[in-house]
């Protein structure tokens, strides 16, 4: 019985001396790193997708706020314009499986208005700011000021990359869209 153990030990040591064992060790080191790279590509790609989605939603909301419903209709009230814009933003977000309940307010609201403009927070979470009759940027030009609508909000995105410093990190993606009014 002792001789078979020695033979097995010799056989195992010969296997370890061949290149097969080093390939297994290299794979054990490289495969987790490659897997982490693939996870990183996925999560950063998803962050970019969410960012594009919220900007598209804000752009569609601003377009809905500045577009005329018809040439002979009476203009919509400010509350109707805000409600219409917020509804379009939420629909665009839901169409891309982005939860509009997670929207957070975006702090830098425009302060220069053209006439009776206001900033109103509305929506499912009441955090989508729609500013009407706001003076759009840039303001330092030789042309007269341009008035329009601004839609502003933030959306939280959380990375899930285990064994990294990014695991659980939250990133606030900002949507700040301004659109010239069609008057």
N, C-alpha and C positions, 0 to 999 in steps of 0.2 A: 504494500500500500504506500509506503514511503517513496518507493521508486516512481510510482505514477504521479505523485505530487511534484517530484523533482522534474519529471518529463514535462508536466503541464507548465511549471514555472519557466523552464527553458523555452518552451514553445511560445509562451506569452512574452518573454523578453525578446525573442526574435521578431515577433510581430511589432513590438514597440520600437525596435531598431529600424524597421522598414519605414518608408515614407508615408504609409497609410495612416499611421498614428498622428503624424504632424499635420496631415490634411484635416483630420478630425479636430485637432486643437485649433487650427486656423479657422475652420468653419465655426467653432464654438465662440471665437472672438468676433468674427466678422458678421455673422448672421444677426445678432441683436442690434448691432450698429446699423446694418442695412434696414432692418425692420423699423428702427426709430426714425431713420431718414424717410421711409415711406409714410409713416404716421405723421411726421412733420409736414411733408408735402400735402397730405390730405387736409390737415387742420389749417394750414395757411391758405390752401385753395378754398376751403370753406369760408374762411374769414373774408377773402377777397370776394367770394360769391355773395355773402351777406352784405358787404359794403356796396357792391354794385346794385343789389336789390333795393336797399334803403335809399340810395341816391336816385334810382329809377322811380321809386314810389314818390319821393319828394318832388321830383321833376314833374311827374304826372299830376300830383296835387296842385302844384303851382300853375301848371297849364290849365287845369280845370278852374282855378280861381280867377285867372285873367281872361279866359275865353268868353266872348259874348254868346249868350244863348241864342239870340236871334236879333235881327236889325230893328224890328219894330216892337220888341218886348220891352216891358219896363225893367230897369236894372234891378238886380237882386240886392237885397239888403246885406249888410256886412255879416250878420249872423248866418244867412243863407250861403254866402260865398265861403265862409269858414267851414260850415257843415259839409258843403259839397266837396271842398278840397280835402278835408280830413277823411271823408268817406272814400275818396279815390285813393288816398295814401294807404288806408287800411286794407282796401281790396287788393291793391298791388302787392302789399306785403303778404297777405294771406295766400295769394295765388302762387307765391314762391315758397310757401311753408316757413315764413318768418313770422314769429308771434308778435302782433302789434301791441299786446298787453305789456311787453317788456320795454317799450319806448320810454326814454327819460327825457326831461326838458334839456334843451341846449341853451346855455347861459347868455352868450353874446347876442342879444336881441338888437335889431336896428333902432336907432334913436331919432333919426331924421325922417319926418313924415312929410308927404305932399298933401296938405289939406287935412282931412278928417281921418287919417289912417290910424289903425290900432293894431295891437298884437293880442291875439286871443289864443289861449291854450284850450284844446279840445281833443276829442278822441276817446277811445276805449279806456285809456289810462289818463286822459286829460293832460298829456305831455307833448302833444304835437302843436307847436306854435305856428300860427298862420298870421303873418303881418301883411295887412293890406295898405295900399297907397303909401308905400315906403320908398324913400329915395334910394335908388340902387347905386352900387359902387361901379366905377370910381366917381367920386364927387369932385375931384380936382381936375376938371377939364374946362375948355373954353366953351363947350356946348351947354345948353340949358340942362337942368337936372332931368333925369329919366325916372319916372315913377312906375312902380309895379308891385309885385307880391313876393314875399319871402316865406318859405316853409323851412322850419328848423326843428331838429330833434336829434337825440343820440340813441344808439342801440348798443346794449352790452353784448360782448362776445367773449366766451370763456374757452381757453385752450384746454385740451386734455391730453397732455403728453407726459406719461408716467416716467419717473426717474430723471426728469429734467427740471430746470428752474422755471420753465413755462407752465408746468402743471398747475392748473387752477388759476392761472393769471387771467384777469379780466381786462379786456380792451374795450374802450368806448369808441365806437365808430360813429362819426359825425355826418349828418346830412344837413347841408345848408345850401338851399337852392333859391336863386332869385330869378324872376322872370318879368320881362317888360310887359306892362299892361296894354291890352288891345282896346283902345278907347275910340 
